[in-house]
């Protein structure tokens, strides 16, 4: 437990003290939230504006945890490798899986902090939601699932890409590009057919749509069908599991 807590404390401190992490995970989504509310939703009728603002808030929360999971892990792993930390840890009674748990808990905590801040800003700007307690609990479950899937991508980038800058930029690029082409930044109905298919299978965008459906009652496709829910859970766990396996096996053995 000491190893897990030590890794967790280091990870959360690194994130909270990193200007770039705070900008990409918190400031950038909030900026897009303001743009969405004051630019893109100007023509939306008042009766629907609240839920529309709620949808944009959910989308920015999704983008935030994508950036947090992908880039913070890619950055911490590649930077620790560059500093020679893994070489030191290998000479100590340190278990990779405990180290990975500490890193993931740090990402979860940082993501939750950013989510709360973005949600407060969204509510202040007039975002409204319509849900039951069951819907809220389901949303939280899929939110955690989305964070874990993002963390899996971050573990893969940090483990396979040796360059610090390369790992970070790859993770940022994946988060930004996939958000743009999978319906996180833009409405699902605006996407061409091939990208709509991608949006259904890319776990982060699917999670975004599922949460939006549970909390606002609106989605571009049948997000809560048994097939879509099952695929989202399975693919998310595949990303997360692949990240853990690559990190605990490949990354540590090749230091």
C-alpha positions in Angstrom: 0.0 0.0 0.0 2.9 2.4 0.7 4.1 1.9 -2.9 0.7 2.6 -4.3 0.2 5.8 -2.1 3.7 7.1 -2.9 3.1 6.7 -6.7 -0.4 8.3 -6.3 0.9 11.3 -4.3 3.7 11.9 -6.8 1.3 11.6 -9.8 -1.4 14.0 -8.4 1.3 16.5 -7.4 2.9 16.4 -10.8 -0.5 17.0 -12.4 -1.6 19.8 -10.1 1.8 21.6 -10.5 2.0 21.2 -14.3 0.8 24.4 -16.1 0.4 22.4 -19.4 -1.7 19.7 -17.6 -3.9 22.3 -16.0 -4.4 24.2 -19.3 -5.2 21.1 -21.4 -7.3 19.3 -18.8 -9.2 22.2 -17.3 -8.7 25.6 -19.0 -9.0 24.4 -22.6 -12.4 22.5 -22.1 -13.7 25.5 -20.2 -12.7 27.8 -23.1 -14.6 25.6 -25.5 -17.6 25.5 -23.1 -17.8 29.3 -23.2 -17.5 29.2 -27.0 -20.2 26.6 -27.2 -22.6 28.5 -25.0 -22.0 32.1 -26.3 -21.3 31.3 -30.0 -22.7 28.0 -31.1 -25.9 28.0 -29.1 -27.0 31.6 -29.7 -29.8 30.5 -32.0 -31.1 27.7 -29.8 -34.6 28.4 -28.5 -34.8 29.2 -24.8 -36.8 26.1 -24.1 -34.0 23.9 -25.3 -31.0 26.0 -24.3 -30.5 24.5 -20.9 -30.3 20.9 -22.0 -28.1 22.0 -25.0 -25.7 23.6 -22.6 -25.8 20.4 -20.6 -24.8 18.4 -23.6 -21.9 20.7 -24.3 -20.8 20.5 -20.7 -20.8 16.7 -20.9 -18.8 16.8 -24.1 -16.2 19.1 -22.5 -16.1 16.7 -19.4 -15.4 13.9 -21.8 -12.6 15.8 -23.6 -11.1 16.7 -20.2 -10.9 13.1 -18.9 -9.5 12.0 -22.3 -6.7 14.5 -22.1 -6.1 13.7 -18.4 -6.0 9.9 -18.9 -4.0 9.9 -22.2 -1.5 12.7 -21.7 -0.8 12.7 -18.0 0.1 9.0 -18.0 2.1 9.3 -21.2 4.0 12.2 -19.7 4.6 10.7 -16.3 5.8 7.4 -17.7 8.1 8.9 -20.4 9.5 11.5 -18.0 10.2 8.9 -15.3 12.0 6.7 -17.9 14.0 9.7 -19.1 15.0 10.5 -15.5 16.1 6.9 -14.9 13.4 6.2 -12.3 12.5 2.8 -13.6 16.1 1.7 -13.4 16.1 2.6 -9.7 12.8 1.0 -9.0 13.9 -2.3 -10.7 16.7 -2.6 -8.1 14.1 -2.2 -5.3 11.3 -4.6 -4.2 8.8 -2.6 -6.3 6.0 -4.4 -8.2 4.9 -2.9 -11.5 1.2 -3.5 -11.0 1.2 -1.5 -7.8 3.0 1.3 -9.5 0.4 1.3 -12.3 -2.5 1.3 -9.7 -0.9 4.4 -8.1 -0.6 6.1 -11.5 -4.2 5.3 -12.4 -5.6 6.5 -9.1 -3.8 9.8 -9.7 -5.4 10.1 -13.1 -8.8 9.3 -11.6 -8.4 11.9 -8.9 -7.1 14.6 -11.3 -10.0 13.8 -13.7 -12.6 14.0 -11.0 -11.2 17.4 -9.9 -11.4 18.7 -13.5 -14.9 17.2 -14.0 -16.2 19.0 -10.9 -14.7 22.3 -12.0 -16.1 22.0 -15.6 -19.5 20.9 -14.2 -19.6 24.0 -11.9 -18.8 26.3 -14.8 -21.4 24.6 -17.0 -24.1 25.0 -14.3 -23.2 28.6 -13.8 -23.6 29.2 -17.6 -27.1 27.6 -17.4 -26.6 24.0 -18.2 -29.5 21.8 -17.2 -29.9 18.1 -16.9 -32.9 15.7 -16.6 -32.2 12.3 -15.0 -33.3 9.8 -12.3 -30.9 8.6 -9.6 -30.5 5.3 -11.5 -29.5 7.3 -14.6 -27.0 9.3 -12.6 -25.4 6.1 -11.2 -25.2 4.6 -14.6 -23.6 7.8 -15.9 -21.0 7.7 -13.2 -20.2 4.1 -14.0 -19.6 4.8 -17.6 -17.7 8.0 -16.7 -15.2 5.8 -14.8 -15.1 3.4 -17.7 -14.2 6.2 -20.1 -11.4 7.4 -17.8 -10.0 3.9 -17.6 -10.1 3.5 -21.4 -8.3 6.8 -21.8 -5.8 5.7 -19.2 -5.2 2.6 -21.2 -4.3 4.7 -24.2 -2.0 6.8 -22.0 -0.2 3.7 -20.7 0.4 2.5 -24.2 1.8 5.8 -25.5 4.0 6.2 -22.5 5.3 2.7 -22.6 6.0 2.4 -26.4 7.2 5.8 -27.2 10.6 6.5 -25.7 10.8 10.3 -26.4 9.1 12.4 -23.7 7.9 15.0 -26.2 6.9 12.3 -28.6 4.8 10.4 -26.1 3.0 13.6 -24.9 2.3 14.9 -28.4 1.1 11.5 -29.6 -1.3 11.3 -26.7 -2.5 14.9 -27.2 -3.0 14.3 -30.9 -5.0 11.1 -30.3 -7.3 12.9 -27.8 -7.8 16.0 -30.0 -8.2 14.3 -33.4 -10.5 11.5 -32.1 -12.6 14.1 -30.3 -13.0 16.0 -33.5 -14.0 13.1 -35.7 -16.1 11.0 -33.3 -18.8 13.4 -32.2 -17.3 14.8 -28.9 -16.7 18.3 -30.3 -19.5 18.1 -32.9 -22.9 16.6 -33.0 -23.1 12.9 -34.1 -25.6 13.8 -36.8 -23.0 16.1 -38.5 -20.5 13.2 -39.0 -20.3 11.3 -42.3 -21.3 7.7 -42.3 -17.8 6.2 -41.8 -17.1 8.5 -38.8 -20.5 7.7 -37.3 -19.4 4.1 -37.3 -16.1 5.0 -35.7 -17.9 7.0 -33.0 -19.9 4.0 -32.0 -16.8 1.9 -31.5 -14.4 4.5 -30.1 -15.1 4.0 -26.4 -14.6 7.6 -25.3 -17.1 9.0 -27.8 -19.5 6.2 -27.1 -19.3 6.9 -23.3 -19.9 10.6 -24.1 -23.1 9.7 -26.0 -24.3 7.3 -23.4 -23.8 9.8 -20.5 -25.5 12.5 -22.6 -28.5 10.2 -23.2 -28.8 9.4 -19.5 -28.5 13.0 -18.3 -30.3 14.9 -21.0 -32.3 12.3 -22.9 -30.7 13.1 -26.2 -28.3 11.1 -28.3 -27.4 10.8 -32.0 -28.1 7.0 -32.0 -29.5 4.3 -29.8 -26.7 4.7 -27.2 -28.3 2.6 -24.5 -29.1 -0.5 -26.6 -27.8 -3.7 -25.2 -25.4 -4.1 -28.1 -23.9 -0.6 -27.8 -23.5 -0.8 -24.0 -21.9 -4.2 -24.3 -19.5 -3.1 -27.0 -18.5 0.1 -25.0 -17.8 -1.9 -21.9 -15.8 -4.6 -23.7 -13.7 -2.2 -25.9 -13.0 0.1 -22.9 -11.8 -2.8 -20.9 -9.7 -4.0 -23.8 -7.9 -0.6 -24.0 -7.4 -0.5 -20.3 -6.2 -4.1 -20.1 -3.8 -3.7 -23.0 -2.4 -0.6 -21.4 -1.7 -2.4 -18.1 -0.2 -5.4 -19.8 2.1 -3.3 -22.0 3.2 -1.1 -19.1 3.8 -3.9 -16.6 5.5 -6.2 -19.1 7.1 -4.3 -21.9 7.9 -1.0 -20.3 9.6 -2.4 -17.2 11.4 -5.1 -19.0 13.0 -2.8 -21.5 14.5 -0.3 -19.2 
